[in-house]
């Protein structure tokens, strides 16, 4: 294996740009070098070449892959409409992938990605930043050791800003669904209501979503999921219902207390040692957890999304060398997508649905009038 992994970047100025510093993170990875960048916007391409110090720039990412033959394609753009095509183009050529989240637009697309990755042995890693946080390992250990008792509920919410509802669930809820899976595994069913202007969504409410999401609807989502050992997970998002500070993140309620985790490289992480879940009724107070543990000062610098996504890149390189799956693989991202799309399918049928879903398309395309 070469001393350095050759990395090509795919961005799209004005259509997802270069995501959350995925173009910049490679400066922090000593075992990788950026050899080329693609962007179908000429001005954006020129700036990206200068910014990343790439040797060459391309308007077409396929031409870049054919000519440069990189080891890794880093899909930087946040918009979803080209994720599937870009990932498949890389996998068809045996090239590993690090991509912005969410993975893609439909479960059918996700199935193709997972299958192609398995066939070609080219790995796909997804940059859900919190998944790679050093504090997540502390939180997982805390729950596994029974510090909050037996888990009863998982409660997640989006940012609930102007995107609240369907768009919030796609863009930010995918982080929450990934976290629910980290602690609770895969749900077996979903029961959700997706509302628009006070009524259940119908065909007339469906429109083309922002950021290349595809068919989208809903300004108020309430969802529940059946988890292992009798626990239940909840996700909700309402448009313009968010506060400051934001509720975005996950709370885990157990028989002995609560664990709360935000999102990011070093998310806020708090523990309430209180089975009543009400510090006003007891003398208990919220306690901070750092990457070292309960009550310990945080030794790490919070470098934001750049630091978190750098860890995703480092893990992908290690996975390639060790012939293992990345910490957050295409299959993991597909499972989080299953929860997200399950909400729309449950709303479509008007009742609970079994997960994994039988239908792999976008349920909003099959809504009744």
C-alpha positions as CSV (number, residue, x, y, z in Angstrom):
1,X,0.0,0.0,0.0
2,X,1.2,3.5,-0.9
3,X,2.6,5.7,1.9
4,X,-0.3,8.2,1.3
5,X,-3.9,7.7,0.3
6,X,-4.7,9.7,-2.8
7,X,-8.0,11.6,-2.2
8,X,-10.3,13.2,-4.8
9,X,-12.9,15.7,-3.6
10,X,-16.4,16.2,-5.1
11,X,-18.1,19.5,-4.3
12,X,-20.9,21.5,-6.0
13,X,-20.8,25.3,-5.4
14,X,-24.3,26.6,-4.8
15,X,-25.7,23.1,-4.4
16,X,-24.4,21.8,-1.1
17,X,-20.9,23.4,-1.6
18,X,-18.3,21.5,0.3
19,X,-20.3,20.5,3.3
20,X,-19.1,20.7,6.9
21,X,-15.4,21.2,6.2
22,X,-14.9,17.9,4.4
23,X,-12.6,19.6,1.9
24,X,-10.5,21.1,4.7
25,X,-10.1,18.0,6.9
26,X,-7.5,16.3,4.7
27,X,-4.9,18.9,5.8
28,X,-5.2,17.2,9.2
29,X,-4.7,13.7,7.9
30,X,-0.9,13.0,7.4
31,X,-1.5,9.7,5.5
32,X,-3.5,11.4,2.7
33,X,-3.0,13.8,-0.1
34,X,-5.7,15.6,-2.1
35,X,-4.8,15.1,-5.8
36,X,-7.9,16.6,-7.5
37,X,-11.2,18.3,-6.9
38,X,-14.4,18.5,-9.0
39,X,-17.1,21.1,-9.2
40,X,-19.5,21.9,-12.0
41,X,-19.3,25.6,-11.1
42,X,-16.3,27.1,-12.8
43,X,-15.7,29.9,-10.2
44,X,-16.3,27.5,-7.3
45,X,-13.9,25.0,-8.9
46,X,-11.1,27.6,-9.2
47,X,-11.5,28.6,-5.5
48,X,-11.6,25.0,-4.4
49,X,-8.4,24.1,-6.3
50,X,-6.7,27.1,-4.6
51,X,-8.1,26.3,-1.2
52,X,-7.3,22.6,-1.2
53,X,-4.0,22.9,-3.1
54,X,-5.2,20.1,-5.4
55,X,-3.0,19.6,-8.4
56,X,-5.9,19.5,-10.8
57,X,-9.6,20.5,-11.1
58,X,-12.4,19.0,-13.1
59,X,-15.9,20.0,-14.0
60,X,-17.1,16.4,-14.2
61,X,-16.4,14.1,-11.2
62,X,-16.5,11.0,-13.4
63,X,-13.7,12.3,-15.6
64,X,-11.8,13.0,-12.4
65,X,-12.2,9.5,-11.2
66,X,-11.2,8.0,-14.5
67,X,-8.1,10.1,-14.9
68,X,-6.9,10.4,-11.4
69,X,-7.8,6.9,-10.1
70,X,-7.8,8.0,-6.5
71,X,-8.0,5.6,-3.5
72,X,-10.8,7.6,-1.9
73,X,-13.5,9.9,-3.2
74,X,-14.7,12.4,-0.5
75,X,-18.2,13.6,-1.4
76,X,-18.3,17.0,0.3
77,X,-21.6,18.4,-1.0
78,X,-24.5,18.4,1.5
79,X,-27.2,18.2,-1.1
80,X,-28.6,14.7,-1.6
81,X,-29.5,14.6,-5.3
82,X,-26.1,13.5,-6.5
83,X,-25.0,11.4,-3.5
84,X,-26.1,8.0,-4.9
85,X,-24.7,8.7,-8.4
86,X,-21.3,9.9,-7.0
87,X,-21.1,7.0,-4.6
88,X,-21.9,4.4,-7.2
89,X,-19.5,5.9,-9.7
90,X,-16.7,5.5,-7.1
91,X,-17.7,2.0,-6.1
92,X,-17.9,0.9,-9.7
93,X,-14.3,1.8,-10.0
94,X,-13.3,0.2,-6.7
95,X,-12.7,3.5,-5.0
96,X,-13.5,4.0,-1.3
97,X,-15.9,6.8,-0.2
98,X,-16.3,9.3,2.6
99,X,-19.6,11.1,2.2
100,X,-21.6,13.9,3.8
101,X,-24.8,12.7,5.5
102,X,-27.5,11.7,4.9
103,X,-26.4,8.8,2.7
104,X,-29.0,9.2,-0.1
105,X,-32.7,9.8,-0.9
106,X,-34.4,6.4,-0.8
107,X,-33.9,3.0,0.6
108,X,-33.7,1.6,-2.9
109,X,-30.6,3.8,-3.5
110,X,-29.2,2.8,-0.1
111,X,-29.7,-0.9,-1.0
112,X,-27.7,-0.5,-4.2
113,X,-24.9,1.3,-2.4
114,X,-24.6,-1.4,0.3
115,X,-24.8,-4.2,-2.3
116,X,-22.2,-2.6,-4.6
117,X,-19.9,-1.9,-1.6
118,X,-20.1,-5.6,-0.6
119,X,-19.4,-6.8,-4.2
120,X,-16.4,-4.5,-4.8
121,X,-15.0,-4.4,-1.3
122,X,-14.8,-0.6,-1.6
123,X,-15.8,0.9,1.7
124,X,-18.3,3.7,2.3
125,X,-18.1,5.8,5.5
126,X,-20.6,8.5,6.4
127,X,-19.7,11.7,8.2
128,X,-22.3,11.8,11.1
129,X,-19.9,13.8,13.3
130,X,-21.3,12.8,16.7
131,X,-20.8,9.2,15.9
132,X,-17.0,9.7,16.1
133,X,-17.0,11.9,19.2
134,X,-14.7,10.7,22.0
135,X,-17.6,11.7,24.4
136,X,-19.9,9.2,22.7
137,X,-17.7,6.3,23.9
138,X,-18.1,7.7,27.5
139,X,-21.9,7.9,27.0
140,X,-22.1,4.3,25.6
141,X,-20.1,3.0,28.6
142,X,-22.3,4.9,31.0
143,X,-25.4,3.3,29.7
144,X,-23.9,-0.2,29.3
145,X,-22.7,-0.1,33.0
146,X,-26.3,0.6,34.1
147,X,-25.7,4.0,35.5
148,X,-29.1,5.2,34.3
149,X,-30.7,1.8,35.0
150,X,-32.7,-0.1,32.5
151,X,-33.5,2.1,29.5
152,X,-37.2,3.0,29.2
153,X,-37.3,5.8,26.6
154,X,-35.2,7.5,24.0
155,X,-36.4,11.1,23.2
156,X,-35.0,13.0,20.2
157,X,-35.9,16.3,18.6
158,X,-34.6,18.3,15.6
159,X,-33.7,22.0,15.6
160,X,-37.3,22.9,14.9
161,X,-36.5,26.1,13.1
162,X,-38.0,27.2,9.8
163,X,-37.2,23.7,8.5
164,X,-39.1,22.0,11.3
165,X,-41.0,18.9,10.3
166,X,-40.0,16.9,7.2
167,X,-36.9,18.9,6.2
168,X,-35.6,19.0,9.8
169,X,-36.0,15.3,10.1
170,X,-34.1,14.7,6.9
171,X,-31.2,17.2,7.5
172,X,-30.8,16.9,11.2
173,X,-33.0,14.1,12.4
174,X,-30.7,11.6,10.7
175,X,-28.2,12.5,13.4
176,X,-30.7,11.7,16.1
177,X,-31.8,8.4,14.5
178,X,-28.1,7.4,14.3
179,X,-27.7,8.1,18.0
180,X,-30.8,6.1,18.9
181,X,-29.3,3.1,17.0
182,X,-25.9,3.5,18.8
183,X,-27.6,3.0,22.1
184,X,-30.7,1.0,21.3
185,X,-30.0,-1.0,18.1
186,X,-32.5,-1.3,15.3
187,X,-36.2,-0.7,16.0
188,X,-38.7,-3.3,14.8
189,X,-41.7,-0.9,14.1
190,X,-42.6,2.7,13.6
191,X,-45.8,4.6,14.2
192,X,-45.8,8.2,13.1
193,X,-48.1,11.2,12.3
194,X,-46.9,13.6,9.7
195,X,-49.0,16.8,9.6
196,X,-49.2,19.8,7.3
197,X,-51.1,22.9,8.3
198,X,-53.0,21.0,10.9
199,X,-54.1,18.0,8.8
200,X,-52.5,14.6,7.9
201,X,-50.3,15.0,4.9
202,X,-51.9,14.3,1.5
203,X,-50.7,14.4,-2.1
204,X,-51.4,18.1,-2.5
205,X,-48.9,18.8,0.4
206,X,-46.0,17.1,-1.3
207,X,-43.4,19.4,-3.0
208,X,-39.8,19.2,-4.0
209,X,-37.7,19.5,-0.9
210,X,-34.7,21.7,-0.4
211,X,-31.1,20.5,-0.7
212,X,-32.0,17.8,-3.3
213,X,-34.0,15.8,-0.8
214,X,-36.7,14.9,-3.3
215,X,-40.5,14.7,-2.6
216,X,-41.1,16.2,0.9
217,X,-44.0,17.2,3.1
218,X,-44.9,17.9,6.7
219,X,-44.4,20.7,9.2
220,X,-45.1,18.7,12.3
221,X,-43.8,15.1,12.9
222,X,-44.5,12.9,15.9
223,X,-43.0,9.4,15.7
224,X,-42.4,6.4,18.0
225,X,-40.4,3.3,17.5
226,X,-40.3,-0.1,19.2
227,X,-36.9,-0.9,20.6
228,X,-35.3,-3.9,22.2
229,X,-36.2,-5.0,25.8
230,X,-39.5,-3.1,25.8
231,X,-38.0,0.4,25.4
232,X,-39.6,3.0,23.1
233,X,-37.9,5.7,21.1
234,X,-39.6,9.0,20.1
235,X,-38.7,11.7,17.6
236,X,-40.5,14.9,17.0
237,X,-40.1,18.2,15.1
238,X,-42.4,21.1,14.6
239,X,-41.7,24.1,12.4
240,X,-40.7,27.3,14.3
241,X,-41.0,25.6,17.7
242,X,-37.3,25.6,18.6
243,X,-35.8,27.4,21.5
244,X,-32.4,28.8,22.5
245,X,-30.4,26.8,23.5
246,X,-31.7,24.2,21.1
247,X,-33.3,20.9,22.2
248,X,-31.6,19.2,19.2
249,X,-30.1,15.9,20.4
250,X,-31.1,12.9,22.4
251,X,-32.2,12.1,25.9
252,X,-32.1,8.6,27.3
253,X,-34.4,7.9,30.2
254,X,-33.7,4.9,32.5
255,X,-35.1,3.5,35.7
256,X,-32.3,5.2,37.6
257,X,-31.8,8.5,35.8
258,X,-31.3,10.4,32.5
259,X,-28.4,10.8,30.1
260,X,-28.6,13.7,27.7
261,X,-26.3,14.1,24.6
262,X,-26.2,16.8,22.0
263,X,-24.5,16.7,18.7
264,X,-21.0,17.5,17.3
265,X,-17.4,16.7,18.0
266,X,-17.6,17.4,21.7
267,X,-21.4,17.6,22.4
268,X,-22.8,18.6,25.7
269,X,-23.2,15.4,27.7
270,X,-25.1,15.4,31.0
271,X,-26.2,12.9,33.6
272,X,-29.1,13.2,36.1
273,X,-28.9,10.6,38.8
274,X,-32.6,10.8,39.6
275,X,-35.2,8.0,39.0
276,X,-38.0,10.6,39.3
277,X,-36.5,12.5,36.3
278,X,-37.3,15.7,38.1
279,X,-34.5,17.5,39.8
280,X,-37.0,20.0,41.3
281,X,-38.4,17.1,43.4
282,X,-35.1,15.9,44.8
283,X,-31.7,17.2,45.7
284,X,-30.2,15.7,42.6
285,X,-28.6,18.0,40.0
286,X,-27.4,17.6,36.4
287,X,-23.7,16.6,36.2
288,X,-21.3,17.1,33.3
289,X,-19.5,14.2,31.6
290,X,-16.3,14.9,29.6
291,X,-14.3,12.6,27.4
292,X,-12.6,11.5,30.6
293,X,-15.7,10.8,32.6
294,X,-18.1,12.1,35.2
295,X,-17.1,15.4,36.8
296,X,-13.7,15.4,35.0
297,X,-12.5,18.6,33.2
298,X,-12.6,18.3,29.4
299,X,-9.0,17.9,28.1
300,X,-9.8,18.1,24.4
301,X,-10.1,21.3,22.3
302,X,-13.5,21.6,20.7
303,X,-12.6,22.0,17.0
304,X,-16.2,21.7,15.9
305,X,-17.3,19.8,12.8
306,X,-13.8,19.9,11.3
307,X,-12.4,17.9,14.1
308,X,-15.3,15.4,14.1
309,X,-15.2,14.8,10.4
310,X,-11.4,14.4,10.6
311,X,-12.0,11.5,12.9
312,X,-14.3,10.0,10.3
313,X,-11.6,10.2,7.7
314,X,-9.0,8.7,10.0
315,X,-11.3,5.8,10.8
316,X,-11.9,5.2,7.1
317,X,-8.2,5.0,6.5
318,X,-7.8,2.6,9.4
319,X,-10.7,0.5,8.2
320,X,-9.1,0.2,4.7
321,X,-5.8,-1.0,6.2
322,X,-7.4,-3.3,8.7
323,X,-9.9,-4.8,6.2
324,X,-12.9,-4.0,8.4
325,X,-16.1,-1.9,8.1
326,X,-15.9,1.8,9.0
327,X,-17.4,2.8,12.4
328,X,-20.4,4.3,10.5
329,X,-20.8,2.3,7.3
330,X,-23.3,2.5,4.4
331,X,-25.3,-0.2,6.1
332,X,-25.4,1.8,9.4
333,X,-26.5,4.9,7.5
334,X,-29.2,2.9,5.7
335,X,-30.6,1.7,9.0
336,X,-30.9,5.3,10.2
337,X,-32.6,6.2,6.9
338,X,-35.0,3.3,7.4
339,X,-36.3,5.0,10.6
340,X,-36.6,8.3,8.8
341,X,-38.5,7.0,5.8
342,X,-40.5,4.7,8.1
343,X,-42.1,7.8,9.5
344,X,-43.5,8.8,6.1
345,X,-44.6,5.3,5.3
346,X,-46.5,5.0,8.6
347,X,-48.2,8.4,7.9
348,X,-49.1,7.1,4.4
349,X,-50.8,3.9,5.7
350,X,-52.2,5.6,8.8
351,X,-50.8,3.1,11.3
352,X,-47.7,1.2,12.5
353,X,-45.3,-0.3,10.0
354,X,-42.7,-3.1,10.4
355,X,-39.1,-2.3,10.0
356,X,-37.2,-2.9,7.7
357,X,-39.8,-1.6,5.2
358,X,-41.0,-3.8,2.4
359,X,-41.3,-0.8,0.0
360,X,-38.0,0.9,-0.8
361,X,-39.2,4.0,-2.5
362,X,-40.2,7.4,-1.2
363,X,-43.7,6.8,0.4
364,X,-44.8,10.4,-0.3
365,X,-44.9,9.5,-4.0
366,X,-47.7,7.0,-3.2
367,X,-49.9,9.3,-1.0
368,X,-53.7,9.3,-1.6
369,X,-55.2,12.6,-2.6
